[in-house]
Structures are given as C-alpha cells and as structure tokens.
Amino acid sequence: MKNEDNKTSSLKLKKEKLQKLDLRGIQTLFRNVSRNHYTLLKMVDNKAKIILTVNSIITSIFFGIHFFNYGTKVITINVGTRILVISSMLSMVFALISMLPHRYFGKSFNKSGYKGALYAENFSRESLEDFKQEFKRIMSKGQNIYDEMIGDLYFLGQVISIKQRILTFSVIIFLIGLVATIVYILQTIDL
C-alpha cells in the first residue's frame, strides 16, 4: 500500500513540476528559435550568393564569347544563348532582392500594434530618450519582455519566409532558362 502511495505522490509531484513555469526552458526556447532564425537568414544569403556567382559566370562567359569575338564584325547570339543569358540575369535580380536587408512590413505588422523595438531599423529613427522609454516599458513587466520577443520572432519569421520565396523564384527562373536552352540546343543539333 505504501509503495502505491509513494508512486502516486511521485507522479503528482512530477505532474506539478511539468505544469509550473520553467524559466530556463523558456529562455532555451527563445535562444533556439532566435538561433534558428539567424541560421535561416544566413542560409538565404549564402544561397543567393551562390546563385549570383553561378549566373554571373554564365553571363560573363556568354557575353565574352559573343561580344569579344575579334575575328568577326557581326555579333550573333542564337536563341538558346539569349534564353540562358536573360534567365540568368533575371535570376540574379531576384537573388539580389532576396539579399536586401529585411524590414517588418505588411498588413499583419501594421494591424498587430507591435512597434518592433528590438529591430534596429525601427529604433534607429528614435531619439535615445524615446528608445530608453520603450525599453523601460518592455522591462517593466516580465510578460512584456516575452511578448516583445515573440512579436520580433514572428515578424522575423515572416521576413524569412518572403526571402525564401523570392530565392525559390530566382532558382526556378534559372532552371526554366537552363532547361529551355538545353531543349533548344538538342532540337537544333543534327543527330
């Protein structure tokens, strides 16, 4: 009987512990989510750099071949080359757009009432006194700190999502151009 009572009380204690607010767990959660967001932002920028490098090499090679052919006075660019160069250049434009510094914007940001006090672009326009006042407001209550971090993480996630979509579009443009060029070349080759 005592053994069952010990198990029951032990289970109750464990259940109570799990239901209590775990400050270290909350801090770990925010730290991990922030790190993940930072990592995703770096990944988007690195992928955009790769796209820019590959496309600029392709564009430079084709422009070099066609425009700096000293033997002929006539510049001839076939359709396949045009497709590849145009798609490469469009892909570079979208890769560059995805690398632009992020901003919090949109209907959900405007409707939220979130001021974005943790984001440098938002508070860089404020005076030092306004910035101090805003931070005092945030620090005045423990829940304000968490609300501010949650808002910042949410809108940063929104920005990352937009950047990833733009980057995906950039890659799709390049792939379409590459496939179209390959198809064109294969159709023009006498087999």
N, C-alpha and C positions, 0 to 999 in steps of 0.2 A: 504494500500500500504506500509506504514511504517513497519507494522508488518511482511510482506513478506520480505522486505529488511533486517530487523533485523534477521529473520530466515536464510536467505541466507548468510549474513555476518557471523552469528554464525556458520553455517555449514562449511563455508570456513575456519574460524579460527580453528575449531576442526580438519578439514582435514589437515591443515598445521601443527598442533601440532602432529598429528599422523605420518606425513611424516618426521618430524625432528628426528635427532638422539637423543635418550633418553639414556643418560649415566647411570642413575640409573637403568633403565630397563636392560641394557647390563650387568651391574655389578650383578644384581639379577640373570640374566640368567646364567652367569658363576658360580656364587655361588651355584645355584641349581643343575646345571649339575655336578659340582665337588662333591657336597654332594651326589648326586645320584650314581656317580661312586664309591665313598668311601663306601657307603652303600652296593652296589653290591659286591665289593671286600670282605667286611666283611661277607656278606651272603654266598659267595662261601666258604670262610674259615670255617665258622660255620657249613655249611652242610658237608664239608669234614671231620671236626672233629666228627660229628655225625656218618658218615659212618665208620670212623676209629674205633670209640668206639664200635659200634654195631658189626662190623666184627671181631674186636679183642676179644670181649666177646664170640662170637660164636666159633671162632677158639680155644680160650683157653679152653672153656668147652669141645669141642670135643677132643682136644689133651689130656686134663686132664682125660677124661673118658677112652680113648683108650690106652694111653701110661702109665698111672699110675694105672693100674689095677693090684694090687699086688697079687691077687689070682691066676692069670694065667701067665705063662711064654710066651704065644703066643700073639702076637699083631695082632688083626684082625680089619680091617677097611673095612666096607662094602662100596659098590659103592656110595650109597646115601650120606654117610658121606664124602667120598672123593670129590664128586662133590661140596658139600656145603663148605668144607674147602678150596678147590682150588679156587672156585669162590670168597669166602670171602677174600682170600689172594690177588688175582688179583685185586679185588675191592679196597683193601687197598692201593695197589701200585698206582693205578690211582688217588685215593683220595690224596695220598701224592704228586704226581706230580702236581695236581691242586693247592696245597698249596705252591708250590715253589715260591720264590719271583719273581715278574714279570719283564720282560725285554722287551724292544722295539726291535723287530727284524722282519725280513721278507723282501720280495721284495718291498712291498709298502713303508716300512720305509726307505729302502736304496735308492729307487728312489725319495723319497719326498724331499730330501735335508734338512729335519728337523734334527737338531742336538740333540734335546731332552735336552736342557739346564735346563729345570725345573725338570727333573727327577734325583734323587740323584745318581743313578748308573752311569749315563752319565757324570755328572760333578765331581764326586768324584775322577776321574782319572786325572783331570786337576789341574794345579797349581792355587794358589789363584789369581795370576795376570791374567791368562787366563780366569778364572771364572769371575773376575771383568770386563774384556774387553767384554766378551759375554753379561753380564748383562747391561753394558753401551750401547752396540749395541741395545739390546732389548728395553731399556728405552729411546733411542734417539728419537723415533717416537712413537706416540700413537698407530698407526696401528701395529707396531712390537709387542707390548705387546699382543694385541688381537690375532695376527697371531700365536704367541708362545703358548698362552693358548689354542687356537683352535687345533693346532697340538698336544699338550700334551693330550687334552681331546680325540681327535680322536684315537691316538695310545693306550691310556689307555683303551678306549672302545674296541679296537681290542684285547688287552690282556685279558680283562674281558670275551669277547666272547669265546676265546680259553679256558680259565679256566672253563667256564660253560660247554663247550662241553666235556672236559675231565671228569668233575664231572658227567655229564649225562652218559657218557660211563661207569664210575665206578658204578653208580647205576644200569644201565642195566645189567652189568656183574653179580652183586649181585642178581638181580631179576631173571635172567636166571638160575643161580645156585640154588636159592631157589625153583623156580618152578620145575626144573628138579629133585631136591631132593624130593619134595612132590610127584611128579608123580611116581618116583621110589619106594618110600615108599608105596604109595597106590597100586602099582602093586604087591608088594611082600607080602602085608597083605592078609591073607585068610579071606574073608568076609563070 
